[in-house]
Amino acid sequence: MTLLAEMTRDELAARMAERPIAILPIGATEQHGHHLPLGTDSFLAEEYARRIGDRVDGIVLPTVPFGYSWVWKDTPGTVTVGHRTLEAYLGDVVESAERSGFGMLVIADGHESNVTTMKYVVRDHAARSSFPVLRLFYPKLSEILAEHLESETWHGMIHACEFETSLLLDARPDLVDMAKAVREYPPFSEEYAYGAEQLGNVSESGVFGDPTLATAAKGRAMFDALVEESVRIIQKARAR
Ligand SMILES: [Zn+2]
């Protein structure tokens, strides 16, 4: 794994004959309860990208720190970008990766609300170009959660929960304060599900689920499974 930002143009040129895989981490900047930092999704995306990069000898691009975080837009510290802005931005990154001469771009996402925009970017790009682009947001997540977690998700959402907290305990334990982790399963919000309610008005702590059960060992096991499945998908696409 190599970090693009730390390479010189000559080092990059020496790699380009092999048409290496570029990996773009994208996260978010938004509250994650009292025990996790606002950059949780970005730190996780970066670690996810680097671990994939280690396996496929990839070149990891700088992390996109902002995503579509509308649901936390009025909670201090959130930096959200609109979905059209994000779509245009990611589209330009894809085109840059293609022009640079990479063999493939893998978008490694750590924030579920970016998923729909990523899908549109990849589909629109495929209509114009044969440059392969994959969009990965924790593949086989529900199976992995079922195997490794002791707690239930809040209606399928992962946010500051046992999953994200375990992953960050493995990736960046220095940024997790387990003494401040609280369990919260707020009542289901129809205004959120079917209307335009923000999550800042749904959960008091900002947590959805039970991070008190998180451990670094679970985080490592889940990261390993996520990376394994991601590498399988990339290698299959690469062989096409
Ligand atoms: Zn998150």
Residues whose N, C-alpha, C, O or C-beta is under 5 A from the ligand:
A	BS01	ZN	T40 D41 G110 I158 H159 A160 E164
